[in-house]
């Protein structure tokens, strides 16, 4: 697994590209505006094909370029074909499977010419279809999720295998993506370095956030956390906070 990360937009949202270099297939996580040019450039430079666009939750600063990036993903096929990336041993561009609503349930890409699908938890689906701009300084275009990410599901693209952890608190449908074999957690706005996502926005809940953070305390110390904002951290570095929340059953004051 290879990971590329870049902070973009007015709220410095971390946009992550997760790829399997062997199959040249990739996932984009939290495609904030303006990330289209950056993501497209990184993918084209490496000959990676975008297969899935994941939103860790439905706030505007994590979904703004979902629709433009999805539209670009279809155009990418032409570029890859012209540069010889869809020939010979590249049969892995055929339909792929990724986890959806529950453990063992799967959805398939429609065909090898399909644009990248958009994925989110069903409880945040309406936020993508009907964006709530709040304090956004620009228009947020709607996007339509075709893949549901729910507890126990798995996201599989090439050799990339991410487990879906439903971690409400910032929104009802917030999720983290956990790569156990690689020791990585894409935590969205659930867990930051020395902190957690706001619970006072629409869909937020301090009680649910406390339960989600307590759950993350069960992960091993070595797991590297790549959050939706700010620098990376590890579960070990956040251990004291996570254990405090688990012991008290609430967020610290």
C-alpha positions as CSV (number, residue, x, y, z in Angstrom):
1,X,0.0,0.0,0.0
2,X,1.2,3.5,-0.8
3,X,-0.3,6.6,0.7
4,X,-0.1,10.2,-0.6
5,X,-1.5,13.0,1.6
6,X,-2.0,16.7,1.0
7,X,-3.8,19.4,3.0
8,X,-6.1,21.6,0.8
9,X,-8.8,24.2,1.0
10,X,-9.8,26.9,3.5
11,X,-9.9,24.4,6.4
12,X,-6.7,22.5,5.5
13,X,-8.5,19.2,4.9
14,X,-6.2,16.2,4.5
15,X,-6.9,14.5,1.2
16,X,-5.5,11.0,1.1
17,X,-4.8,8.8,-1.9
18,X,-4.4,5.1,-1.1
19,X,-3.1,2.9,-3.8
20,X,-1.9,-0.6,-4.6
21,X,1.1,0.0,-6.9
22,X,1.0,-3.5,-8.2
23,X,-2.5,-3.3,-9.7
24,X,-2.2,0.5,-10.1
25,X,-5.6,1.0,-8.5
26,X,-6.3,3.8,-6.1
27,X,-8.8,5.3,-3.6
28,X,-9.2,9.0,-2.8
29,X,-10.4,9.8,0.7
30,X,-12.1,13.1,1.6
31,X,-11.8,15.0,-1.6
32,X,-12.0,18.6,-0.4
33,X,-12.1,21.6,-2.7
34,X,-9.7,22.3,-4.4
35,X,-8.0,18.9,-4.7
36,X,-9.0,17.9,-8.3
37,X,-5.8,19.1,-10.0
38,X,-3.6,17.7,-7.2
39,X,-5.2,14.3,-7.1
40,X,-5.4,14.0,-10.9
41,X,-1.8,15.0,-11.2
42,X,-0.6,12.5,-8.6
43,X,-2.6,9.7,-10.2
44,X,-1.5,10.4,-13.8
45,X,2.1,10.8,-12.8
46,X,2.1,7.2,-11.4
47,X,-0.3,5.6,-13.9
48,X,-2.8,4.8,-11.1
49,X,-6.5,4.5,-11.9
50,X,-9.0,6.0,-9.5
51,X,-11.5,3.3,-8.5
52,X,-13.3,4.7,-5.5
53,X,-13.9,8.1,-3.8
54,X,-14.6,7.8,-0.1
55,X,-16.1,10.4,2.2
56,X,-15.4,9.8,5.9
57,X,-18.4,12.0,6.6
58,X,-20.6,14.5,4.8
59,X,-19.4,17.9,5.8
60,X,-18.7,20.3,3.0
61,X,-14.9,20.5,3.6
62,X,-14.6,16.7,2.9
63,X,-16.9,16.3,-0.1
64,X,-16.4,19.4,-2.3
65,X,-14.5,17.8,-5.2
66,X,-16.4,14.4,-5.1
67,X,-18.4,15.2,-8.3
68,X,-15.6,16.8,-10.3
69,X,-13.2,14.0,-9.4
70,X,-15.7,11.4,-10.4
71,X,-16.3,13.1,-13.7
72,X,-12.5,13.3,-14.3
73,X,-12.1,9.6,-13.5
74,X,-13.9,8.6,-16.7
75,X,-11.6,10.9,-18.7
76,X,-8.7,9.2,-17.0
77,X,-9.3,6.0,-18.8
78,X,-8.6,7.6,-22.2
79,X,-5.3,9.0,-20.9
80,X,-4.3,5.6,-19.4
81,X,-5.1,3.8,-22.6
82,X,-3.1,6.3,-24.7
83,X,-0.1,5.9,-22.5
84,X,-0.1,2.1,-22.5
85,X,-1.4,1.5,-19.0
86,X,-4.4,-0.6,-20.0
87,X,-2.7,-3.2,-22.1
88,X,-0.9,-6.5,-21.6
89,X,-1.1,-7.6,-17.9
90,X,-3.5,-4.9,-16.9
91,X,-6.5,-7.1,-16.7
92,X,-6.9,-5.9,-13.1
93,X,-8.8,-2.9,-14.5
94,X,-11.8,-5.3,-14.8
95,X,-14.7,-5.0,-12.4
96,X,-13.6,-5.0,-8.7
97,X,-15.3,-5.7,-5.4
98,X,-15.4,-3.6,-2.3
99,X,-17.2,-4.0,1.0
100,X,-20.4,-2.3,1.6
101,X,-23.3,-2.4,4.0
102,X,-22.1,-5.1,6.3
103,X,-19.4,-7.7,6.7
104,X,-19.3,-10.0,3.7
105,X,-21.7,-7.9,1.7
106,X,-20.1,-6.5,-1.5
107,X,-20.8,-4.3,-4.4
108,X,-19.2,-4.5,-7.8
109,X,-18.1,-1.8,-10.2
110,X,-20.4,-1.8,-13.2
111,X,-17.7,-2.4,-15.8
112,X,-14.1,-1.6,-16.6
113,X,-15.2,1.7,-18.3
114,X,-17.1,2.9,-15.2
115,X,-16.2,6.1,-13.5
116,X,-15.0,5.9,-9.9
117,X,-17.8,5.2,-7.5
118,X,-18.5,7.5,-4.5
119,X,-18.8,5.8,-1.0
120,X,-20.1,7.0,2.3
121,X,-22.0,5.7,5.3
122,X,-25.8,5.6,4.6
123,X,-26.5,8.0,7.6
124,X,-24.5,10.7,5.8
125,X,-25.7,10.0,2.3
126,X,-28.1,12.9,2.2
127,X,-25.3,15.3,3.1
128,X,-23.6,14.4,-0.1
129,X,-26.7,14.5,-2.3
130,X,-27.9,17.8,-0.6
131,X,-24.8,19.5,0.6
132,X,-25.1,21.8,3.6
133,X,-22.5,24.6,2.9
134,X,-22.6,26.1,6.4
135,X,-19.6,28.5,6.2
136,X,-18.2,27.3,2.9
137,X,-16.7,30.1,0.8
138,X,-17.8,28.5,-2.5
139,X,-20.5,26.3,-3.9
140,X,-20.4,22.6,-3.0
141,X,-21.8,20.5,-5.8
142,X,-23.9,17.5,-5.0
143,X,-22.6,14.0,-5.4
144,X,-24.4,10.7,-5.4
145,X,-23.0,7.8,-3.4
146,X,-23.3,4.3,-5.0
147,X,-21.4,2.4,-2.4
148,X,-22.5,2.2,1.3
149,X,-19.8,2.0,4.0
150,X,-21.2,0.5,7.2
151,X,-19.9,-1.2,10.2
152,X,-18.0,-4.4,9.4
153,X,-17.8,-3.7,5.7
154,X,-14.5,-3.7,3.8
155,X,-13.1,-1.5,1.1
156,X,-11.0,-3.6,-1.3
157,X,-9.2,-2.1,-4.3
158,X,-6.3,-4.1,-5.7
159,X,-4.4,-5.4,-2.6
160,X,-5.7,-2.5,-0.5
161,X,-8.0,-3.8,2.2
162,X,-9.6,-1.3,4.6
163,X,-12.1,-2.2,7.3
164,X,-15.0,0.2,7.9
165,X,-15.4,1.3,11.5
166,X,-18.6,3.3,12.1
167,X,-17.5,6.0,14.5
168,X,-20.4,8.6,14.9
169,X,-20.0,11.7,17.0
170,X,-18.8,14.3,14.5
171,X,-21.8,13.3,12.3
172,X,-24.2,10.3,12.5
173,X,-22.4,8.6,9.6
174,X,-18.8,9.3,10.4
175,X,-16.4,6.4,9.6
176,X,-12.8,5.5,10.1
177,X,-11.0,3.1,7.7
178,X,-8.6,0.7,9.3
179,X,-5.8,-1.1,7.5
180,X,-4.8,-3.7,10.1
181,X,-2.0,-5.3,8.1
182,X,-0.4,-1.9,7.3
183,X,-1.0,-0.4,10.8
184,X,-2.9,2.6,9.4
185,X,-6.1,4.3,10.5
186,X,-7.8,7.0,8.3
187,X,-9.7,8.7,11.1
188,X,-11.6,11.5,9.3
189,X,-12.8,14.0,11.9
190,X,-13.1,11.4,14.7
191,X,-9.6,11.5,16.1
192,X,-6.9,14.2,15.7
193,X,-3.6,14.6,17.3
194,X,-4.5,15.5,20.9
195,X,-8.1,16.0,20.1
196,X,-11.3,15.0,18.3
197,X,-13.8,16.4,15.9
198,X,-16.4,19.0,16.9
199,X,-19.7,17.7,18.3
200,X,-21.6,21.0,18.2
201,X,-22.3,20.9,14.4
202,X,-25.4,19.3,12.8
203,X,-25.3,15.6,13.4
204,X,-22.8,15.9,16.2
205,X,-23.1,14.1,19.6
206,X,-20.7,14.2,22.5
207,X,-22.0,10.9,23.8
208,X,-21.5,9.2,20.5
209,X,-18.0,10.7,20.1
210,X,-17.0,9.4,23.5
211,X,-18.2,5.9,22.5
212,X,-16.3,6.1,19.2
213,X,-13.0,7.3,20.9
214,X,-13.3,4.6,23.5
215,X,-13.6,2.0,20.7
216,X,-10.4,3.3,19.1
217,X,-8.6,2.7,22.4
218,X,-8.8,-1.0,21.5
219,X,-6.4,-0.5,18.5
220,X,-2.7,-1.3,18.9
221,X,-0.3,1.5,19.9
222,X,1.7,1.2,16.7
223,X,-1.2,2.1,14.5
224,X,-0.5,5.4,12.6
225,X,-3.5,7.8,12.5
226,X,-4.0,9.9,9.4
227,X,-6.8,12.4,10.4
228,X,-9.0,14.7,8.4
229,X,-7.2,17.8,9.6
230,X,-3.8,18.4,11.2
231,X,-0.7,16.2,11.5
232,X,-0.6,12.5,11.8
233,X,-0.3,10.7,15.1
234,X,-0.4,7.2,16.5
235,X,-2.8,5.4,18.8
236,X,0.0,5.1,21.3
237,X,0.5,8.9,21.3
238,X,-3.2,9.3,22.0
239,X,-3.5,6.4,24.4
240,X,-3.9,8.6,27.5
241,X,-6.7,10.5,26.0
242,X,-8.5,7.5,24.6
243,X,-8.2,5.6,27.9
244,X,-9.5,8.6,29.9
245,X,-12.5,8.7,27.7
246,X,-13.1,5.0,27.9
247,X,-12.8,5.0,31.7
248,X,-15.0,8.0,32.3
249,X,-17.5,7.3,29.5
250,X,-17.6,10.9,28.4
251,X,-15.4,13.5,26.7
252,X,-13.0,15.5,28.9
253,X,-14.3,19.0,29.8
